[in-house]
């Protein structure tokens, strides 16, 4: 197999390099067919591109790695991965026939390693399932807590890379719905959390770590107080030591600079 590295390219050039790759594939295929077929490829070959196989995404969704095209004869593949343009193939390699593995470059190996679920993802398995939820929230240290009950469902998505959390409850402000996502970022070496709900336009994004000895998942972050406009530091500890009963204790820094408990929840696994 032949791999030709075109050059390092800015992200904004990825679509153009693919377009160029398409023309390059057409030119290569037509040239090789011409040598074997009196100067031009058979009409049925050049009529259209055909689906040959699926190529796994190797990079961030932001610019859709790898983005590429396949030549009409299924022999050449042009694509961009990790800001690098590649042309892969040759007479000895027919992608459609899957005759061998693609030779990996260091860039491609790094992207594949970063994108594969690993040991840290296994700790999130304890979250999977359906739970009932009892929740208390304190807006200030001296306030009475708001209490409500609901349900929490968690499942793996995107081939075991992320956990999706769906929450439904009746709160003092009406029906409450939320969606959360939890995953481990292999590149930054941290757990990451995203939270969206129907009572806010804010997308909360936190990061954290897992304590293997205590079996607790800790997340930390900052959000802006809509009243004062100032950032508030908060964190929470999710105890997963009991597979049937999970507890959460959340704290934040108050206006006086002191910590106080602002969140408490108990999740009981449904039988």
C-alpha positions as CSV (number, residue, x, y, z in Angstrom):
1,X,0.0,0.0,0.0
2,X,1.1,3.6,-0.6
3,X,0.4,6.5,1.7
4,X,1.4,9.9,0.4
5,X,1.4,12.7,2.9
6,X,0.4,15.9,1.1
7,X,1.2,18.6,3.7
8,X,0.1,20.0,7.0
9,X,-3.0,22.1,6.4
10,X,-5.0,24.6,8.5
11,X,-8.5,23.4,9.6
12,X,-10.2,25.9,7.3
13,X,-8.4,24.2,4.3
14,X,-9.9,20.7,5.0
15,X,-12.9,21.0,2.6
16,X,-10.7,22.4,-0.2
17,X,-8.1,19.7,0.2
18,X,-10.9,17.1,-0.1
19,X,-12.2,18.7,-3.3
20,X,-8.6,18.6,-4.6
21,X,-8.4,15.0,-3.5
22,X,-11.5,14.2,-5.4
23,X,-10.0,15.6,-8.6
24,X,-6.7,13.8,-7.8
25,X,-8.5,10.5,-7.4
26,X,-10.3,11.0,-10.7
27,X,-7.0,11.9,-12.4
28,X,-5.1,8.9,-11.0
29,X,-7.9,6.4,-11.8
30,X,-8.4,7.8,-15.3
31,X,-4.6,7.7,-15.9
32,X,-4.2,4.2,-14.8
33,X,-7.3,3.0,-16.6
34,X,-5.9,4.8,-19.7
35,X,-2.7,2.8,-19.6
36,X,-4.7,-0.4,-19.5
37,X,-7.7,0.6,-21.7
38,X,-6.5,2.5,-24.7
39,X,-6.2,5.9,-23.0
40,X,-9.5,6.2,-21.2
41,X,-11.5,4.5,-18.4
42,X,-14.6,2.5,-19.3
43,X,-17.8,4.5,-19.2
44,X,-19.3,2.4,-16.4
45,X,-16.4,3.2,-14.1
46,X,-16.3,7.0,-14.6
47,X,-20.1,7.3,-14.5
48,X,-20.2,7.8,-10.7
49,X,-18.5,7.2,-7.4
50,X,-19.6,4.1,-5.6
51,X,-19.8,3.3,-1.9
52,X,-16.9,1.1,-1.0
53,X,-16.6,1.1,2.8
54,X,-17.0,3.1,5.9
55,X,-14.0,5.0,7.3
56,X,-13.9,5.6,11.1
57,X,-13.7,9.2,12.2
58,X,-10.3,9.9,13.7
59,X,-10.7,13.4,15.0
60,X,-12.9,16.0,16.6
61,X,-16.4,16.4,15.1
62,X,-15.6,20.1,14.6
63,X,-14.0,19.4,11.2
64,X,-15.1,15.9,10.6
65,X,-11.9,13.9,10.4
66,X,-11.4,12.0,8.2
67,X,-13.2,13.6,5.3
68,X,-12.4,12.1,2.0
69,X,-13.3,10.7,-1.4
70,X,-12.8,7.3,-3.2
71,X,-11.8,7.0,-6.8
72,X,-14.3,5.4,-9.2
73,X,-12.3,2.2,-9.4
74,X,-12.2,1.8,-5.6
75,X,-8.4,1.8,-5.5
76,X,-7.5,5.3,-4.4
77,X,-8.7,7.2,-1.3
78,X,-8.0,10.9,-0.6
79,X,-8.8,12.2,2.9
80,X,-7.8,14.6,5.6
81,X,-6.9,13.5,9.1
82,X,-5.3,15.5,11.9
83,X,-4.9,18.5,9.6
84,X,-2.9,16.3,7.1
85,X,-3.9,15.5,3.6
86,X,-3.4,11.9,2.4
87,X,-3.8,9.9,-0.8
88,X,-3.9,6.2,-0.1
89,X,-3.9,3.3,-2.5
90,X,-2.3,1.9,-5.6
91,X,-2.5,-1.1,-7.9
92,X,-1.7,-3.4,-5.1
93,X,-4.5,-2.2,-2.9
94,X,-8.2,-2.5,-3.5
95,X,-10.2,-0.9,-0.7
96,X,-13.4,-2.6,-1.8
97,X,-11.8,-6.0,-1.4
98,X,-10.3,-5.2,2.0
99,X,-7.0,-6.9,1.2
100,X,-5.1,-5.5,4.1
101,X,-4.9,-2.8,6.8
102,X,-3.9,0.7,6.1
103,X,-0.4,1.7,7.1
104,X,-0.8,4.0,10.1
105,X,1.1,7.3,10.4
106,X,2.0,8.6,13.9
107,X,-0.7,11.3,13.5
108,X,-3.4,8.7,12.7
109,X,-2.3,6.4,15.6
110,X,-2.5,9.4,18.0
111,X,-6.0,10.3,16.9
112,X,-7.2,6.6,17.2
113,X,-5.7,6.2,20.7
114,X,-7.3,9.4,21.8
115,X,-10.7,8.4,20.5
116,X,-10.8,4.9,21.9
117,X,-12.7,4.2,25.2
118,X,-10.3,3.0,27.9
119,X,-9.9,2.1,31.5
120,X,-11.3,5.4,32.8
121,X,-14.6,4.9,30.9
122,X,-15.1,1.6,32.7
123,X,-15.7,3.5,36.0
124,X,-18.8,5.1,34.4
125,X,-20.5,1.7,34.0
126,X,-21.8,2.1,37.6
127,X,-24.0,5.0,36.4
128,X,-25.9,3.0,33.8
129,X,-29.5,2.2,34.6
130,X,-32.8,3.7,35.8
131,X,-33.1,5.4,39.1
132,X,-35.6,7.3,41.3
133,X,-34.3,10.6,42.6
134,X,-34.9,12.6,45.8
135,X,-33.4,16.1,45.5
136,X,-32.8,19.1,47.8
137,X,-31.5,22.5,46.6
138,X,-30.4,25.4,48.8
139,X,-30.1,28.8,47.1
140,X,-28.5,30.4,50.1
141,X,-26.9,29.0,53.3
142,X,-29.8,30.1,55.5
143,X,-32.7,29.2,53.1
144,X,-35.1,26.3,53.4
145,X,-34.3,23.7,50.8
146,X,-36.5,23.1,47.7
147,X,-37.4,19.5,47.5
148,X,-38.7,17.4,44.6
149,X,-38.6,13.9,43.3
150,X,-38.1,12.5,39.8
151,X,-36.4,9.8,37.7
152,X,-33.0,9.5,36.2
153,X,-32.1,7.2,33.3
154,X,-28.5,6.8,32.0
155,X,-27.2,4.9,29.0
156,X,-24.1,4.5,26.9
157,X,-24.0,6.4,23.6
158,X,-21.6,6.8,20.7
159,X,-20.0,3.3,21.0
160,X,-19.3,3.5,24.7
161,X,-17.6,6.8,24.7
162,X,-20.2,8.9,26.6
163,X,-23.0,8.4,29.1
164,X,-26.2,10.2,28.4
165,X,-28.3,11.1,31.4
166,X,-32.0,12.0,31.1
167,X,-33.8,13.6,34.1
168,X,-37.5,14.2,34.6
169,X,-39.1,15.7,37.7
170,X,-41.8,18.0,39.2
171,X,-40.1,21.0,40.7
172,X,-41.5,24.0,42.6
173,X,-41.2,25.9,39.2
174,X,-43.1,23.3,37.2
175,X,-42.1,20.3,35.1
176,X,-38.3,19.8,35.0
177,X,-36.4,18.1,32.2
178,X,-32.7,17.9,31.7
179,X,-30.1,16.1,29.6
180,X,-26.6,15.5,30.8
181,X,-23.5,14.0,29.2
182,X,-20.5,12.5,31.0
183,X,-17.3,11.2,29.4
184,X,-13.5,10.9,29.9
185,X,-11.3,13.1,27.7
186,X,-8.2,11.0,26.9
187,X,-6.3,14.0,25.5
188,X,-6.8,16.3,28.6
189,X,-6.8,13.4,31.1
190,X,-10.0,14.4,32.8
191,X,-13.7,13.6,33.1
192,X,-16.0,16.1,31.5
193,X,-19.7,16.9,32.2
194,X,-22.3,18.8,30.2
195,X,-25.7,19.7,31.5
196,X,-28.8,21.2,29.7
197,X,-32.2,21.8,31.1
198,X,-35.6,23.3,30.2
199,X,-35.4,25.9,33.0
200,X,-32.2,27.6,31.8
201,X,-30.5,28.7,28.6
202,X,-27.1,28.0,30.1
203,X,-25.1,25.0,29.0
204,X,-23.1,24.0,32.1
205,X,-19.7,22.4,31.4
206,X,-17.6,21.0,34.3
207,X,-14.6,18.8,34.6
208,X,-13.4,16.4,37.3
209,X,-11.8,13.1,38.3
210,X,-12.6,9.7,39.8
211,X,-11.4,8.6,43.2
212,X,-10.7,4.9,42.7
213,X,-10.3,4.2,46.5
214,X,-13.6,5.8,47.6
215,X,-15.4,5.2,44.3
216,X,-16.5,8.8,44.0
217,X,-16.9,10.9,40.9
218,X,-16.0,14.6,41.5
219,X,-16.9,17.4,39.2
220,X,-15.9,21.1,39.6
221,X,-16.8,24.2,37.7
222,X,-18.0,27.8,37.6
223,X,-21.3,29.4,36.6
224,X,-22.5,32.9,36.5
225,X,-25.0,34.2,39.1
226,X,-27.9,35.7,37.1
227,X,-28.6,38.2,40.0
228,X,-25.1,39.5,40.6
229,X,-23.5,38.6,37.3
230,X,-20.5,37.2,39.2
231,X,-19.0,33.7,38.7
232,X,-19.7,31.2,41.4
233,X,-17.4,28.3,42.1
234,X,-19.1,25.0,42.8
235,X,-18.3,21.3,43.0
236,X,-20.0,18.0,43.8
237,X,-19.2,14.5,44.9
238,X,-21.1,11.5,43.5
239,X,-20.7,8.4,45.6
240,X,-20.9,5.2,43.5
241,X,-19.7,2.8,46.2
242,X,-23.2,1.3,46.6
243,X,-24.3,-0.1,43.2
244,X,-28.0,0.3,44.2
245,X,-27.9,3.6,46.0
246,X,-26.0,6.6,44.8
247,X,-25.7,9.9,46.7
248,X,-24.6,13.4,45.6
249,X,-23.4,16.2,47.8
250,X,-22.9,19.6,46.2
251,X,-21.3,22.7,47.6
252,X,-20.6,26.2,46.3
253,X,-18.9,29.4,47.5
254,X,-21.4,32.0,48.9
255,X,-21.3,35.8,48.6
256,X,-19.3,35.9,51.8
257,X,-16.6,33.7,50.4
258,X,-17.6,30.7,52.6
259,X,-18.6,27.3,51.4
260,X,-22.1,26.0,51.9
261,X,-24.1,22.9,50.9
262,X,-26.3,23.8,47.9
263,X,-27.3,20.4,46.6
264,X,-28.1,17.0,47.9
265,X,-29.6,14.0,46.0
266,X,-30.2,10.3,46.5
267,X,-30.6,8.0,43.5
268,X,-32.1,4.5,44.1
269,X,-31.8,2.0,41.3
270,X,-35.1,0.6,40.1
271,X,-35.4,-3.2,40.4
